[in-house]
C-alpha cells in the first residue's frame, strides 16, 4: 500500500473514531513511529481536524461535529463518480431527495480547480447515451422505504385507463431507458407483479407486518413469478445478435453461447404478445423458434404490423 492509498484508508478509519494514538496507526498499517507522525502531519494538511492531548497517556483526538474529511481521488475515480452522477439526468424522478445540479455542484466543490477543468473537458468529448423520460414517479422514496423496512403497501395504480388497488410487498426497484419499475408480491394472491412507477397514484404503508424478508423475496422472486401453466421457449439467434440480448432482456431469460447461440426462458399465459414483440427486435438474426406456438404468434405480430403499414 503506497502513501496515497494509506492516507485514503486512514481517513476512513479515523472518521469512525474520537481518539487514537500512534500505536493504533503503527499496528493497523505496519508502519514505524516516524512514518505515523508524518502521516498525521499529511492528514492535517489535507484539512482533517486533528488535535493532540499531552500527558502520560498522550493521544490524538478529532474535533466533534466535523465534516467528513476530504478523500483523495485519482483522476480515473473522479471521472467514474462524475459520470455515474450524470446518468441521473435521464430520470425525471429518483428515490432520493436531491437535485442532480446541486449534487454536481457539491461534488465539484470537493475537487481542485484542475480536476474540475478536466471533468468539464471530458464531458465535452465523452457522451453518455441517455433516454430522458418526461413522466414523474412521485412515490419512489416511499416504495424504497417500504422495501428497506420490509413492510407492505396499499397502492392505487392506473392500468388501461382504469384505477386499480393492490396490496403489495415490494422488493426491488429497477430503471430502464429513463423509466422506473417496482417489483413486488401481491399479498392476496402471492403473484409476482411489476408496476410502472409513474402510473402509481398513491402509496400507503400497512401497519401489519410483511409476509417475507427482502432476502426471501429476492431468492424466490423468479419461482413466484413462474405460473404452473408457463411455457418454455428456445430461440436460436446468430452470434452477433447476442449484443441485443445484453442490451435488454428479462429475468425469465438466459443466454447460452456454445456451438450455437440460444436464448432460453419461459412466459406465462397472457404474455405471448409481449414476448413476441421482444423477439421481433432480432429481425433476420433469428435462426429457429421453439415451440411452434410462439413462432406462430411472432408471425401473426409481423403480419399485423405489415397490414398496418399497407394501410398508411
ABEGO torsion letter per residue (X at the ends): XBAAAAAAAAAAAAAABABBBAAAAAAAAGBBAAAAAAAAAAAAAAGBBBBBBBEABBBBBBBBGBBBBBBBBBAAAAAAAAAAAAAAAABABBABBBBAAAAAAAAAAABBAAAAAAAAAAAAABBBBBBBBABBBAAAAAAAAAAAAGBBBBBBBBBGGBBBBBBBBBABBBBBGGBBBBBBBBAAAGBBBBBBAAABABBBBBABBBABBAAAAAAAAAAAABBAABBBBBBBBBAAAAAAAAABBBAABBBBBBABBBBBEBBBBGAAAAAAAAAAAAEAABABBOBAAAAAAAAAAAAAAAAAAAAX
